[in-house]
Amino acid sequence: MTHDTPMKLDSLWRGAHIATMKDGQYNVIQDAAIGVVGGRIVWLGQANDLPAYESESEHNVGGGWITPGLIDCHTHLVFGGNRAGEFEQRLNGISYQEIAQQGGGIAATVKATREETETQLVASAGRRLSRLMSDGVTTIEIKSGYGLSLESELKMLRVATTLENQFPVTIKRTCLAAHAMPVEFEDKDAYIDYLCDTVLPKVAALGMADAVDAFCEGIAFSTDQVERYFDAATSLGLPVKIHAEQLSSMGGTRMASSFKALSADHIEFIEEADAKAMANSGTVAVLLPGAFFTLKETQQPPINLLRQYGVPMAIATDANPGTSPALSLRLMMNMACTLFGLTPEEALAGVTIHAATALGIDSSHGSLEVGKVADFVCWEVESPGELSYWLGGDLLKSRVYQGERT
């Protein structure tokens, strides 16, 4: 392009300040403009510095702030039924054990998920997805894990694929078959064998998952069992993630870090050796304040330890029917600040660039930079810190997905 040739754009967006979130910091551009071609950012800077251009469409967003589209990097969005009745039972004094003995808990969700059709699951998950999108989410991870059989796990992953085809949102699919024990199995090792020999090879062959996850905890699977599951996943070319150190310290985070896990999630009980291992492996710490809040936990994740070792911290809704019925990622940002002590800047990084890293897509998503996908949100706020400040409320002015207003 010569100096005299106008820059050709599909769209130009201007009229607001931008928090680019490059390198996990606000990295503010005042009175900015974004030029988009083919769904990607080709120009970014102060509007006064724009070169000559021709654009098929031009949008003045009328003030406020623009941030990268929000990324919810840990959800269980696809499930049958709900557990609101159990929530009410617990508040009326009925224990978890009594509820479980009545067929409640995760077993109830597995039963309902297996019984519902794909059409039913798409409809209910779609309603939840719409709520998250209306709060600024442009990329979301959806886990399986309420199927616990080859047929039902594949059904859940197909639902996630269908949702991506129906909604203007990027969906990353995670196979969480090692979530709990199905009723068909009594022996945990036998179930892990089934996952390694039957479920994961089929999921990989069909290209149905972007990553594999496991729940490593006393009430779920041991470190050795999850290690075998991860060996199978990595041999099939699938990256891994882990639910770890939520209720106790079992060494799951360190083990997952040896596989260069994309993320370790919950991690309330990690120790210094875990933080060191995560820093060395590039594993992201995913904080889930919704579950912490709902379960009335008291053990906070060691935020200062993560800061000390430079472990990136992401934040997610953990949207699920039992322990985090959360449909606002912004509310999780506030909780991460008020309950865990993050700064609003850290919280915004946690739902943008660090969340992208937790999904392995930070080269294309998570910050506003030339060459990256043009996913961004225009907010009716006077500063980016307000995104963590307000408890609810409609702050979204425009949601732009791959350069198109949605």
C-alpha positions in Angstrom: 0.0 0.0 0.0 1.5 3.3 -1.1 1.2 6.4 1.1 -1.6 7.8 -1.0 -3.6 4.6 -1.2 -6.5 4.7 1.3 -6.7 1.8 3.8 -9.7 -0.3 2.9 -11.8 -1.4 5.8 -15.0 -3.5 6.3 -15.8 -1.4 9.3 -14.5 1.3 11.5 -15.4 1.8 15.2 -14.7 5.0 17.0 -16.0 7.4 19.7 -14.8 5.7 22.9 -11.7 5.0 24.9 -10.2 1.5 24.7 -8.7 -0.7 27.4 -6.8 -3.1 25.1 -5.8 -5.5 28.0 -2.5 -6.2 26.1 -0.1 -7.9 28.6 -2.9 -8.1 31.2 -3.1 -4.4 31.8 -5.6 -1.7 30.8 -3.1 -0.3 28.2 -5.5 2.6 27.5 -5.9 4.3 24.2 -7.9 7.6 24.5 -10.3 8.6 21.8 -9.6 5.5 19.9 -10.5 3.8 16.6 -10.6 0.2 15.5 -10.4 -0.8 11.8 -11.7 -4.3 10.9 -11.2 -6.4 7.8 -12.4 -10.0 7.5 -13.4 -10.1 11.2 -9.9 -9.2 12.4 -8.4 -6.0 13.7 -6.1 -4.3 11.1 -5.7 -0.9 12.6 -5.9 0.3 16.3 -4.9 3.6 17.7 -6.0 7.2 18.4 -8.6 8.4 16.0 -6.5 11.4 15.3 -3.8 9.2 13.9 -6.0 7.4 11.4 -4.5 7.2 7.9 -6.6 7.8 4.9 -9.2 5.1 4.7 -12.3 3.9 3.0 -14.8 1.8 5.0 -17.9 0.0 4.1 -19.5 0.9 7.4 -18.5 3.4 10.2 -19.8 3.3 13.7 -19.5 6.0 16.3 -20.3 4.3 19.6 -21.0 7.6 21.4 -18.6 7.6 24.3 -17.9 5.1 27.1 -15.3 2.4 26.9 -14.4 -0.5 24.7 -12.8 -3.7 26.0 -12.1 -7.1 24.5 -15.1 -9.4 24.4 -15.4 -11.2 27.7 -14.3 -14.9 27.8 -15.9 -17.4 30.2 -13.3 -20.1 30.4 -15.0 -22.6 32.7 -18.7 -23.5 32.5 -20.9 -26.6 32.7 -23.6 -24.8 30.6 -25.2 -27.9 29.1 -27.3 -29.9 31.6 -30.8 -31.4 32.1 -33.2 -30.0 34.7 -31.9 -27.8 37.5 -31.3 -28.1 41.2 -33.2 -25.1 42.5 -35.2 -27.5 44.6 -32.1 -28.8 46.3 -31.0 -25.2 47.0 -34.3 -24.6 48.8 -34.0 -27.9 50.7 -30.6 -27.0 52.0 -31.8 -23.7 53.2 -34.6 -25.5 55.0 -32.1 -27.6 56.9 -31.8 -30.7 54.8 -28.2 -32.0 54.5 -26.2 -32.7 51.3 -26.1 -36.4 52.4 -29.9 -36.6 52.8 -30.4 -35.0 49.4 -27.9 -37.4 47.8 -29.7 -40.4 49.5 -32.9 -39.1 47.9 -31.2 -39.3 44.4 -30.2 -35.7 44.3 -26.8 -34.0 43.8 -24.8 -34.6 40.6 -26.6 -38.0 40.1 -29.9 -36.1 39.6 -28.3 -33.9 36.9 -26.7 -36.9 35.2 -30.1 -38.7 35.1 -31.9 -35.6 33.7 -29.1 -34.9 31.2 -29.2 -38.5 29.9 -33.0 -38.4 29.6 -33.3 -35.1 27.7 -33.0 -34.9 24.0 -30.4 -32.9 22.2 -33.1 -30.4 21.2 -34.2 -30.0 24.8 -30.6 -29.5 25.9 -29.9 -27.0 23.2 -33.0 -25.0 24.2 -32.2 -24.8 27.9 -28.4 -24.2 27.4 -29.2 -21.6 24.7 -31.3 -19.6 27.2 -28.4 -19.6 29.7 -25.9 -18.7 26.9 -28.0 -15.7 25.8 -27.8 -14.3 29.4 -24.1 -14.6 29.4 -23.8 -13.0 26.0 -26.0 -10.1 27.1 -23.4 -9.4 29.8 -20.5 -9.1 27.3 -19.4 -12.7 26.7 -18.1 -13.4 23.2 -16.2 -16.7 23.9 -17.2 -19.5 26.2 -15.9 -22.9 27.2 -18.5 -25.6 27.7 -17.7 -28.9 29.5 -19.4 -32.3 29.2 -19.4 -34.4 32.4 -23.1 -34.9 33.1 -23.3 -37.8 30.7 -20.6 -40.2 32.1 -21.1 -42.6 29.3 -19.8 -42.5 25.7 -23.2 -41.9 24.2 -24.2 -39.1 26.7 -20.8 -37.4 26.7 -20.9 -37.2 22.9 -24.5 -35.9 23.1 -23.4 -33.0 25.4 -20.4 -32.2 23.1 -22.7 -32.2 20.1 -25.0 -29.7 21.9 -22.1 -27.4 22.4 -21.3 -27.6 18.7 -24.9 -26.9 17.8 -24.9 -23.8 20.1 -21.9 -22.4 18.3 -23.7 -22.8 15.0 -26.8 -21.0 16.3 -25.3 -18.1 18.3 -22.6 -15.4 17.5 -20.2 -16.8 20.0 -17.0 -18.9 20.0 -17.4 -22.1 21.9 -14.5 -24.3 23.1 -15.6 -27.8 24.0 -14.0 -29.7 26.9 -14.5 -33.4 27.7 -15.0 -33.7 31.4 -15.9 -37.4 31.5 -13.8 -37.9 34.6 -16.2 -35.7 36.6 -18.0 -38.3 38.9 -18.8 -41.9 39.1 -21.8 -43.2 37.0 -24.2 -45.6 38.5 -23.1 -48.3 36.1 -19.6 -48.5 37.8 -18.6 -49.3 41.3 -14.9 -49.3 40.8 -13.2 -46.0 40.0 -10.2 -47.6 38.3 -12.5 -49.6 36.1 -14.3 -46.4 35.1 -11.0 -44.6 34.3 -10.0 -47.6 32.1 -13.3 -47.2 30.3 -12.6 -43.5 29.7 -9.1 -44.1 28.5 -9.9 -47.1 26.3 -13.3 -46.2 24.9 -14.5 -42.6 25.5 -11.4 -40.5 24.9 -10.4 -42.3 21.7 -13.9 -41.9 20.2 -14.1 -38.2 21.3 -10.7 -37.5 19.7 -11.5 -39.5 16.5 -14.7 -37.4 16.0 -12.9 -34.1 16.8 -15.5 -33.4 19.4 -13.3 -31.8 22.1 -10.7 -29.1 22.2 -9.4 -30.2 25.6 -9.9 -32.8 28.4 -10.7 -32.1 32.0 -10.9 -34.1 35.3 -12.1 -33.5 38.8 -9.2 -34.5 41.1 -10.6 -34.6 44.7 -11.3 -37.0 47.5 -15.0 -37.1 46.4 -14.0 -37.7 42.8 -10.8 -39.1 41.4 -7.3 -39.5 42.8 -4.2 -37.9 41.4 -3.0 -41.3 40.1 -6.3 -42.0 38.4 -6.4 -38.5 36.7 -2.8 -38.9 35.7 -3.7 -42.1 33.7 -6.6 -40.2 32.1 -4.3 -37.3 31.2 -1.8 -39.8 29.7 -4.5 -41.1 27.4 -5.7 -37.6 26.5 -2.2 -36.3 25.6 -1.4 -39.4 23.6 -4.4 -38.5 21.5 -3.2 -34.9 21.1 -5.7 -33.3 23.5 -4.5 -30.6 25.9 -5.7 -31.0 29.5 -7.2 -28.9 32.3 -8.0 -29.9 35.9 -10.5 -29.2 38.7 -8.0 -29.3 41.6 -7.4 -28.3 45.2 -10.9 -27.1 45.7 -11.6 -29.0 49.0 -8.2 -30.3 50.0 -4.6 -30.4 48.9 -4.0 -33.6 46.9 -1.2 -32.6 44.5 -3.5 -32.5 41.5 -2.3 -29.0 40.4 1.4 -30.1 40.4 0.6 -33.3 38.5 -1.4 -31.4 35.9 1.4 -28.8 35.5 3.7 -31.7 34.6 1.4 -32.1 31.5 1.6 -28.4 30.8 -2.1 -28.2 31.6 -3.9 -25.2 30.1 -5.4 -24.4 33.5 -5.9 -25.5 37.1 -9.3 -24.4 38.4 -10.7 -23.7 41.8 -7.3 -24.1 43.6 -8.3 -22.8 47.0 -5.9 -25.2 48.7 -2.8 -24.9 46.5 0.6 -24.5 48.2 3.8 -22.8 47.2 5.1 -25.8 45.3 1.9 -25.8 43.2 2.3 -22.1 42.4 5.9 -22.7 41.3 4.8 -25.6 39.2 2.1 -23.6 37.5 4.5 -20.7 36.8 7.0 -23.1 35.2 4.4 -24.8 33.0 2.5 -21.7 32.0 -0.7 -23.1 33.6 -3.4 -20.5 34.3 -5.1 -20.3 37.7 -8.9 -20.2 37.1 -10.7 -18.6 40.0 -14.3 -19.6 40.5 -15.8 -17.2 43.1 -19.4 -18.3 42.3 -18.8 -21.8 43.7 -16.8 -20.4 46.7 -19.8 -18.1 47.4 -22.6 -20.7 46.9 -20.8 -23.3 49.0 -20.1 -20.8 51.7 -16.4 -21.7 51.6 -13.9 -20.0 53.9 -10.5 -21.1 52.3 -9.6 -18.4 49.8 -7.2 -19.1 46.9 -3.8 -17.7 47.8 -3.8 -14.7 45.5 -0.6 -13.2 46.8 1.2 -16.5 46.2 -0.1 -16.5 42.6 1.1 -12.9 42.2 4.5 -13.7 43.7 5.1 -16.4 41.1 3.5 -14.5 38.2 0.8 -17.1 37.6 -1.9 -15.6 35.4 -5.3 -15.5 37.1 -8.5 -16.1 35.0 -12.1 -15.8 36.4 -15.1 -17.8 35.2 -18.7 -18.4 36.2 -18.4 -22.2 36.6 -22.1 -22.0 35.5 -23.6 -25.3 36.8 -26.8 -26.4 38.4 -25.4 -27.5 41.8 -22.6 -25.2 43.1 -22.5 -22.1 40.9 -25.8 -21.1 39.2 -24.2 -18.0 37.8 -25.2 -16.3 34.6 -23.2 -13.1 34.9 -19.4 -13.0 34.3 -19.3 -9.4 35.5 -20.8 -10.4 38.8 -17.9 -13.0 39.1 -15.5 -10.1 38.5 -17.0 -8.3 41.4 -16.8 -11.4 43.6 -13.2 -12.0 42.6 -12.5 -8.4 43.8 -14.6 -8.4 47.0 -14.1 -12.0 48.1 -10.5 -12.8 46.8 -8.9 -9.3 46.8 -8.2 -8.9 43.1 -8.0 -5.4 41.6 -10.5 -4.4 39.0 -7.6 -4.4 36.4 -6.7 -8.0 37.4 -10.4 -8.9 37.2 -10.7 -7.6 33.7 -7.5 -9.3 32.6 -9.0 -12.5 34.2 -12.0 -12.5 31.8 -10.1 -11.4 28.8 -6.4 -12.2 28.0 -5.8 -14.7 30.9 -9.1 -16.5 30.2 -7.9 -16.7 26.5 -4.7 -18.3 27.7 -6.6 -20.8 29.8 -8.3 -21.9 26.6 -5.2 -21.9 24.5 -6.4 -19.1 22.2 -4.5 -16.1 23.5 -2.7 -15.7 20.1 -6.1 -14.7 18.5 -8.4 -13.6 21.4 -8.4 -11.9 24.7 -6.9 -8.5 23.9 -7.4 -5.8 21.3 -4.3 -5.9 19.1 -3.7 -5.8 15.3 -4.1 -9.3 13.9 -6.5 -10.5 16.6 -10.1 -11.4 16.1 -12.4 -8.3 16.3 -14.4 -9.4 19.4 -15.1 -6.4 21.6 -17.7 -4.8 23.8 -18.8 -1.1 24.1 -19.8 -0.2 27.6 -21.8 2.6 29.1 -19.1 3.4 31.8 -16.8 6.2 32.7 -13.9 3.9 33.6 -13.1 0.2 33.0 -13.1 -0.3 36.8 -16.8 0.1 36.8 -17.2 -3.4 35.2 -16.2 -4.9 38.5 -17.9 -2.2 40.6 -21.6 -2.5 39.6 -23.6 -5.5 41.0 -25.6 -6.2 37.9 -27.3 -3.6 35.7 -27.2 -3.3 32.0 -23.9 -1.7 31.1 -23.5 -3.1 27.6 -24.1 -0.7 24.7 -22.8 -2.8 21.8 -21.5 -6.3 21.5 -19.2 -6.8 18.4 -18.4 -10.4 17.4 -15.9 -10.9 14.6 -16.4 -7.3 13.5 -20.2 -7.5 13.4 -22.6 -5.9 15.8 -24.8 -8.6 17.4 
